[in-house]
Amino acid sequence: MGFIGICRYAKIPIKNLSVPAQSKPNSSVETMSSSTSGLSNTAETGVFWDLDDCPIPDDQTPASVCANIKSALKTAGYVGRVSIVAYSLTKQTSVDFESAQIKLEQPGNSRSKCRAIFQDILIWRMDHRYYSTNLMVISKDLSDNPHYFTTLLTFRENGNNILLAQPEGKGNLRFLASSVWLWSILSTGGSPLNIIGGCVEATPSSFSPSSLSPAIKTPVKQKQKKKSNKKRKIRASIHSED
């Protein structure tokens, strides 16, 4: 499924995906690498936080958790601007989130919440299409959803970092992530699970579809097949010119 197809799945009108006002940077603008590898990463970080999967600890507030998330990111080398959107089916006091500079979304049901998160991730991608960013998803494992997996895979292939925080550090999405936190650790400002010797361990640049769940094997294999076919066409074109 291509990007336009994903947008249709998320029910985002294509006309709303116009190119943002920001101009495309020239070749002299330095962008980040796909893995921080212990180096300072000044790219902007967008955080999409499912409050129902990863609730605020009883002894904390939205403001303290926000500060801890930013502290954890900075410690791991992600030192750029951070924006946070939180989603909750449980009634929350919006003023507490507003004062913490967290945008709060309160959909009516689980389906609406899932779609809202997906839509916002896609819009983030479009708004930053010319710049590499860090995309953090705080939620339960979503690797069985092929739309999420394909979208995050595309993010990574386009030079962005995927950051994850989960109640449990499991699932196939971790293979796409530059850094993975347990929610209990991130919410207190701790280090990601793949910190070794004070540096972020690089995530493998490739992985086998055989390690993925059946729900996402097909789109990943299709993506790899398209790349292979494209390479063959290029080679054939070169040989025909010769």
C-alpha angles and dihedrals in degrees: 000000000000127000094266090050091051090050090053090050088053090047093238110153108239090225088064091060096075120149110274122245093255113100126235111266119242123245092266092067110102117227129194126261122248091257129038093217090191094307125123111269112200097179119121118265124215115199121201109189128191104206093191093058095037109026127189109270114252093247095050141069133215088260095052093046090048090052091047093050091052091046092050091049092049092049090052091052101263099124102158129105115301127210122184132201118186127197126200139169089193115083109260133188101252095199090064090057095042091054088051090050092244118139108227123209119187110188122189099242144004094267092052091047093051091049092046092054091047093048093049091050091052092047089049088054092051094045090054099035093129097044133060113240143173115251116198121191117191109193145091117299110296099179093115089065105085093198093058092043094049092047094050091044089055090048091055095045089054091060101266128131119240114210122188137194118184139169085241125021095236138112138068096280089077088072088066096046128100089199133015126194133186106236091234088059100041092049089059095045097259132150127273120260092250096058109124121181092344094306131099110252111232115247114236109269092223139028137180121259086222088076092058130090116263091252093065103030093085099054091044093049090046090052091051091046092053090052091050092049091049091053091050091052091051092050091048091050092051092049092048091054090052 
